[in-house]
Amino acid sequence: MPNLITKLYRATVNTILVQQTKFKEDLAGVKNPLCRSLLLIQPQPTGKVALLFHGFTAAPYQFGMIAQLLYQAGYSVLVPLMPGHGITGDFSAAKPTPLPTDAKPYKEFALEWFKQAQAIDPTAKITLGGLSGGASLAGWLGLEKASQCDRGVLYAPYFGNSRFVLDLIINKSQNYRTWMSEPNPAYPGYNGFQTQALKVFLTIGEEVLKRSKNEPTPPMFTISTGCDIAVNNNDHEVFFNNIVGRQPLSWYYCFDRDLEIPHTMLLKAEGNQWEAVLNVMTKAYLGSAVTWAEVEEIAFRMTEGKTYPQVIAELGLASKASPDLPAMITMVDKRSIVEARNPSRSMD
């Protein structure tokens, strides 16, 4: 009987969360289903909950595919609509988007949804994730709740300005800006924003970068793309180097520029023809207990003619490696690893 009561209570809590979220979004004027919060909650607790934040001016649809994959892997997944986002309207400089121009609403939002994630499964440590400004927010939340988090995946986090963004928000006098191109009509988002609204995420990102030098974080996988014009990839490497000493399970990867993967890297429909590869890399990270040093060691030994199974056996990593890890290893820049270990050796 106590188990039944517990199940009924949790089912009620989850139903209330879904209903309350829908009510709030109805009240705010969120009409497009792709903009609605995406809540995929397991029937029973599994010990795994993921909290994911979409990008600036976008909506939860960006995590649709990854959310489904994580749900299939046993996670309860929450992708809440960020404050001021997803609202229908004819916005312009005269009638700007309702995006917050201060960090406080975003931070309060993140903390509140962290509580909701914990309520879904009190036994779970929370997995965090985010894209762009949402990744910066996830990084901040990881600093605030480091001991209560399992790990995180940050896709193109906004830790600092690129030249393009500097031009948008600093070197131009307009207070309201539009993106270079119209968003894909199949995936709704704002095509304009107040410059101060974007600066909010720069403030959050700079805080994350500064605090990560000395403060605890959960392990994080930071993913960049070489042709990103919206963020500064050097900051991603700095963040990785800041935390990997304390959290050796942290990874860093940057897609080669030639692959032409855009800042909006999560969906094929938003420009990433390598979406399936990104998804496998995400699963490889979340399913493995392998350090980045071990990832590089696997890749290095494979350059010596050894097979993946041979190397995994030699290193005693069979029980720690996800089934998706071999695909991740194929993406690792083996040439750089070899040259770093032996500058006189060439792979040509």
Residue pairs with C-beta under 8 A, 6 or more apart in sequence:
7 44
10 44
10 45
10 120
13 119
13 120
14 41
14 120
17 39
17 41
17 116
17 119
17 120
18 39
18 41
21 37
21 39
21 80
22 36
25 35
25 36
25 37
25 81
25 86
28 86
28 87
29 87
29 88
29 89
30 36
30 81
30 86
30 87
30 88
31 88
32 59
32 86
32 88
32 188
34 59
34 60
34 61
34 64
34 187
34 188
35 59
35 60
35 61
35 81
35 85
35 86
35 87
35 188
36 60
36 81
36 86
37 60
37 78
37 79
37 80
37 81
38 60
38 61
38 63
38 64
38 67
38 77
38 78
38 79
39 77
39 78
39 79
39 80
40 67
40 68
40 70
40 71
40 75
40 76
40 77
40 78
41 76
41 77
41 78
41 120
42 71
42 74
42 75
42 76
42 121
45 76
45 120
45 121
45 122
45 123
45 124
46 74
46 75
46 76
46 121
46 124
47 121
47 123
47 124
48 73
48 74
48 75
48 76
48 121
48 124
48 127
48 150
49 75
49 76
49 77
49 78
49 117
49 118
49 120
49 121
49 124
49 126
49 127
50 67
50 70
50 75
50 76
50 77
50 78
50 126
50 127
50 128
50 129
51 78
51 80
51 113
51 114
51 117
51 126
51 127
51 128
51 129
51 138
51 141
52 63
52 66
52 67
52 77
52 78
52 79
52 128
52 129
52 130
52 134
52 138
53 79
53 80
53 82
53 110
53 129
53 130
53 131
53 133
53 134
53 135
53 137
53 138
54 60
54 61
54 62
54 63
54 79
54 81
54 82
54 85
54 130
54 131
54 134
55 62
55 130
55 131
55 132
55 133
55 134
55 264
56 99
56 132
56 133
56 134
56 158
56 193
56 197
56 198
56 201
57 85
57 97
57 99
57 179
57 189
57 190
57 191
57 193
58 85
58 131
58 187
58 189
58 264
59 81
59 85
59 86
59 187
59 188
59 189
60 79
60 80
60 81
60 86
61 187
61 188
62 131
62 187
62 264
62 266
62 267
62 270
63 77
63 79
63 129
63 131
63 266
64 267
65 266
65 267
65 275
65 279
66 129
66 266
66 279
66 282
67 77
67 79
69 279
69 282
69 283
70 77
70 286
71 77
73 283
73 286
73 287
75 127
76 117
76 120
76 121
76 124
78 113
78 116
78 117
78 120
80 109
80 113
82 106
82 109
82 134
82 137
83 99
83 100
83 105
83 106
83 109
84 97
84 98
84 99
84 100
84 105
84 197
85 99
85 190
86 188
87 97
87 98
89 95
89 97
89 98
91 97
91 190
91 192
92 176
92 192
93 174
93 175
93 176
93 192
96 176
96 192
96 193
96 194
97 190
97 192
97 193
97 194
97 197
99 190
99 193
99 194
99 197
100 106
100 197
100 200
101 194
101 196
101 197
101 199
101 200
102 200
103 200
103 203
103 204
106 137
106 200
106 204
107 137
107 140
107 204
110 137
110 138
110 140
110 141
110 144
111 141
111 144
114 126
114 141
114 145
114 148
117 124
117 126
118 124
118 126
118 148
124 150
125 148
125 149
125 150
126 145
126 148
126 149
126 150
127 149
127 150
127 151
127 152
127 153
127 286
128 138
128 141
128 142
128 149
128 151
128 152
128 153
128 218
129 135
129 138
129 152
129 153
129 154
129 155
130 136
130 137
130 138
130 139
130 152
130 154
130 155
130 157
131 155
131 156
131 264
131 265
131 266
132 155
132 156
132 157
132 158
132 201
132 230
132 231
132 263
132 264
133 158
133 198
133 200
133 201
133 204
133 205
135 154
135 155
135 156
135 157
135 158
136 157
136 158
136 159
136 201
136 204
136 205
136 208
137 201
137 204
138 152
138 154
138 157
139 152
139 154
139 157
139 159
139 205
139 208
139 212
139 217
139 220
139 239
140 204
140 207
140 208
141 149
142 149
142 152
142 217
142 218
142 220
143 208
143 211
143 212
143 215
143 216
143 217
146 215
146 216
146 217
146 218
147 216
149 218
150 218
151 218
151 219
151 220
151 221
151 249
151 285
151 286
152 218
152 219
152 220
152 221
153 220
153 221
153 223
153 282
153 285
153 286
154 220
154 221
154 222
154 223
154 236
155 223
155 265
155 266
155 278
156 223
156 224
156 225
156 228
156 230
156 231
156 236
156 263
156 265
157 205
157 208
157 222
157 231
157 235
157 236
157 239
158 201
158 202
158 205
158 230
158 231
159 205
159 206
159 208
159 209
159 231
159 232
159 235
159 236
159 238
159 239
160 202
160 205
160 206
160 209
160 231
160 232
160 234
160 235
161 169
161 170
161 202
161 231
161 232
162 228
162 229
162 230
162 231
162 232
163 229
164 229
164 230
165 198
165 229
165 230
165 231
168 177
168 195
168 198
169 177
169 195
169 198
169 199
169 202
172 195
174 195
175 194
175 195
175 196
176 192
176 193
176 194
176 195
177 192
177 193
177 194
177 195
177 198
178 191
178 192
179 191
179 192
182 191
183 189
183 190
183 191
184 269
184 270
186 269
187 267
187 269
187 270
205 235
208 239
209 235
209 238
209 239
209 242
212 239
212 242
212 243
213 242
216 246
217 243
217 246
217 247
218 247
219 243
219 247
219 248
219 249
219 250
220 239
220 240
220 243
220 247
220 250
220 251
221 250
221 251
221 252
221 253
221 282
221 285
222 236
222 239
222 240
222 250
222 251
222 252
222 253
223 252
223 253
223 254
223 255
223 265
223 278
223 281
224 231
224 233
224 236
224 252
224 253
224 254
224 255
225 233
225 254
225 255
225 257
225 259
225 261
225 262
225 263
225 265
226 233
226 254
226 255
226 256
226 257
226 258
226 259
226 261
227 257
227 259
227 260
227 261
227 262
228 262
228 263
229 263
230 263
231 263
233 254
236 252
236 254
237 252
240 250
240 251
240 252
243 250
244 250
244 252
244 292
248 291
248 292
248 293
249 289
249 290
249 291
249 292
250 292
251 285
251 292
251 295
252 292
253 281
253 331
253 332
255 261
255 265
255 274
259 273
259 274
260 273
261 271
261 272
261 273
261 274
261 278
262 270
262 271
262 272
264 270
264 271
264 272
265 271
265 272
265 278
266 272
266 275
266 278
267 275
268 275
272 278
277 327
277 331
280 324
280 327
280 328
281 324
281 327
281 328
281 331
283 322
283 324
284 322
284 324
284 325
284 327
284 328
285 322
285 328
286 322
287 322
287 323
287 324
287 325
288 320
288 321
288 322
288 325
289 320
290 317
290 320
290 321
290 325
294 315
294 317
295 328
295 329
295 332
296 332
296 337
297 311
297 315
298 308
298 311
298 312
298 315
298 317
298 329
299 329
299 332
299 334
299 337
300 334
300 337
300 338
300 341
301 310
301 311
301 314
302 308
302 311
302 329
302 334
303 334
303 337
303 338
303 347
306 314
308 326
308 329
312 318
312 321
334 347
335 347
338 345
338 347
339 345
339 346
339 347
